Amino acid sequence: MHLDFKHFVFDLDNTLYSASSAFFDLQLRNMSDFIIEKLKVTRKEADFLREEYYHSFGTTMHGLMHHHAIDPYEFLAVIDNVPLERLRLDDELLGMLNDLKAKGKHLSIFTNGSLYHADRVMSKLSLNQVIEDVVTLECTGLVPKPDPKAYQFCFERLNIDPKKAVFFEDSSHNLIPAKQMGMATVLVNADDMAHARFIAHPEIDYFVQDVPSFLKGDFLEKRV
């Protein structure tokens, strides 16, 4: 059954809040601003590099570190400087997560974001009341998803048996190593290409509109 897991592991951005909030877009804008300032390029060029490095290295930051030797902590400080007003409390989600926790399920976040960013977002959404553990970039020594080493670190840090865990993500490429390492995988519908990515990647078990939909058994598609 879809709830017969001991561990529920969630990505944070565009997964535990709706992509329609456009909150993450503020961070993307800051990333491009950082690239414009550091590399002296146009916004069009900066946007291209931001996406190119994200797809090639797992995060834009790691592409910038590799090609341009930027300071990762300076980068994180810039992109995390965003207002939180676009984020809205999701009472249904909180209630369902509380129910899982009451049933003895272990709830955690595994994000490519910083601890500062995760703390701010979790506090704004009251997720800090239900989430027990958080694994951020600092925790993995700046090794990002989808690098398998980041997942292994997450499993060891949280004492997770991946065969008893389900992982929720809006980024399909981050679900591939999770499945290969034993986790069940859930793709959250965050953009118009999400369904095509589900079709393209057999490593994804479930495709859902959002986390509450999965918890209610309301799947857009599933393979298991």
Residue, then its C-alpha position, 0 to 999 in steps of 0.5 A: m500500500h502507498l502508506d506502508f512506509k516507515h520513512f517519508v522523505f520530502d524535497l522542500d522547494n516546489t514539493l512541500y509548497s505549490a510551485s504555483s506560488a512562484f516563490f522559488d522563482l525569486q531564488l532563480r532571479n537571484m541566481s541570475d543576478f549573481i551570475i550577471e554580477k560575477l561573470k559580467v554577462t547579459r540576463k539572457e546569458a545568465d539565465f542560460l548558464r543557470e539552467e545549463y549548470y543545473h542540468s549538468f551539475g545538479t545545482t547551478m551553484h556546483g556548475l559555477m564552482h566548477h567553471h568559475a570557482i565561485d564561493p558557494y557560501e556567498f552564492l547561497a547568501v545571495i539566493d536565499n535573500v528572498p521575502l517569504e510572503r508568497l508562501r501560504l500555510d497548507d492546513e490540509l498538508l500539516g494535518m496529514l503530516n501530523d497524522l503520519k507522525a502520530k502513526g509512528k512514521h519518520l518525516s524528514i526533508f532532503t534538500n539541495g538548499s541551505l540550512y538557513h533557507a530550509d529553516r526559514v521556509m519550514s518556519k513560515l509553513s509551520l513544517n518545523q512542527v512535524i518534520e523531524d530531521v532535515v538534510t541540507l547542502e551543508c550536511t552533505g558537504l555540499v554534495p548535491k542530489p542527484d549525486p548518489k553520495a548525497y543519498q547515501f549520506c542522507f540514509e546514514r545520517l537519518n538511519i533510513d533503510p531505503k527499502k522502507a522509504v518513499f521520496f517526494e520530489d518535483s525534479s525527476h532526475n533526483l528520483i532516479p538515483a533514489k529508485q536505484m538505491g531502493m526507495a519508492t519514488v513520487l514525482v510532484n506535478a510542478d510544471d507543464m513538463a512533469h507528466a512527460r518526465f514521468i513517462a520518460h523515467p520508469e524509475i518514478d513510481y507515482f505521479v501526483q498533483d501534490v503531497p496531500s493527493f498522494l496521502k489520499g491515494d489520489f494518483l495522476e498515474k502510478r506504476v506499482 
